Structure formats: structure tokens, C-alpha cells
């Protein structure tokens, strides 16, 4: 009786097909993970850019006063700050001044203005709100 060793061509093809299916599953897993990491990085950067703009608003408020015209909708635009944040869109909304009556976030008899800062890149969005008050 003759003993043959090795694998048949059918066995090799079956193993290769099984390995291809398994590796395709791993590739999809890594692709989703990579997308999640990119989104997380964009969210972190958007939050940092929004915080940076908020700190810029507070700095202008401290150095130039409550009524400064430097506190404007263009103070945090990407064009004004350079191209380091390519792909991010910054929107700054500055409200008109109003007097507090105790029913809003503005204290009674104070003059206030609200600033909303939004930074967006794709599905990553970070928004902060600031209320400036002058007594």
C-alpha cells in the first residue's frame, strides 16, 4: 500500500477561500476603527479651535472693553488665524447688547451680549456659548 503525503488542490483552494473571507472581515474592522479615530481627532481639534476662539473673545473683552468692535463675527475666521486648521469652518455669532431682567442668563440691570462659537469639519462639530456682562 502506497501512502501519499500532502494536500490536494481542492483542500488548498478551500483553505485559501476561508482565509480570504476571514481577512476581509478583519479589513472591515480596521477600516471602521480608522474612521472612528479620524472622527475623534477632528472632534478634539474642533473643540480646541472653539476654546481658542472663546479665549480670544475673553482676551479682547479684558484688554479692549465690553463694547469693543474687535469682538465681531470675523474675529475667529480661518483667514484671520492662518491655514493651520485646513478643512475646519469657524462661525462666530455676536448678538446685540441687551439689558438683563433677571429671567435670562444676563443678571438684572447688567448689559450683556451673547457670543456663540461653532467649529465644524464634516460630521465633527463643537459649539460653545459665552455671555459677556457689563455692570
N, C-alpha and C positions, 0 to 999 in steps of 0.2 A: 504494500500500500504506500502510495506516494503522498507525502504531506507537503502542501504548498503554503507558503507564508506570504503575508502582505494583505493588501486591501484591494477590493475590486473597484473598478471605475465608478460603479453605482454608489458604493459606500463613500467614496471620496467626494462625489458630487453632492450627496445628501449632507455630509458634514459641512461642506463649503456653503451650501444653501442655508443651513441652520446658523452658521457663524455670520453670514451676511444679514440675516434677519435680526440677530442679537446685536450686532454692531450698529445697525440702523436705529434701533431703539436707543442705544447709548448716544448716538449722534443727536437725536432729537432732544434727549435730556440735556446735553451740554448746550445745545442751541437755546433752549428756554432759559437755562441758567445764565447764559451770556446776556440775553435780553434783559433779564431781571437785574443783573449787575450794572448794565448801562443805564437803565431807568433809575436805579438807586443813586448812581453817580450824578445823573442830571438833576435829580431831586435835591441832593446835597448841595450842588453848585447853585441851583436856583435859590435855595434858602440862604446861602451865603451872600449872593448878589442882592437879595431883598434886604437882608440885615445890613449890608454895606450901605445901601441907599437910605435906609432908616437912620443909620448913624450919621450919614451926610446931612440929612434933614435936621437932626438934633444939633449938629455942629453949627450949621448956618443959623439955627434958632438962637444958640448961645452967643455966637460972635456978632451976628448982624441984627438980631432982634426979631420979635414976633411978626412984625409987619414987613419983613424983608421981601423984596421982589425976587431975590435969589431962590426962594422956596417956590419952585414952579414945576410945571408938568414936564419940563425938559431937563431938569437937574440931574437925572439919573439915566438919561438915554445912553445907549451903547456908543453913539457917535461922540458924545461928550467925554466918555471914560476910556476910549480905546477899543481895540479889537480883541482883547483877551477873552471875551465871553462870546465868541462867534456862535451864532445859532440861537442865542437867548434873546427874547424880546422883553424889554422892561417897559412897564406902563406905570406912570405916576399920576394920580388924580389928586388935585388940591381943591378943596371946597372953598367957598366964600366964607368970610368970617360970620359968626353968629353969636348971639348972647345967650348964655345958659339960663335956664329957668328951673333947674333942679330936676327935670324929668328926663334929661338926656345925660350922656357921659360928660357934658360940659357943666362945671359947677355953677351954681346960682351967681348971677351978676358978673361972671367972667366972660371974656371974649374968646371964642375958640375957633379953630379951623381944623378940619379933618384931612388927613393925608392917607391915601390908600396906595400901596405899592404892590405890583404884581409882576412876577418874573415867570416866563413861560418858555419851554423848549419841548416841542412835541406834546407828549401827554404828562410831562413833568411841570407842575405849577406850584409856585409858592407865593402866598399873599400875606402881607402884614398891614395893619391899620394903626395909625398914630393920631392922637388928638393933642394938638398944641393948645395951651391955655395962657391967656394973659390976664392978670389980675389988676 
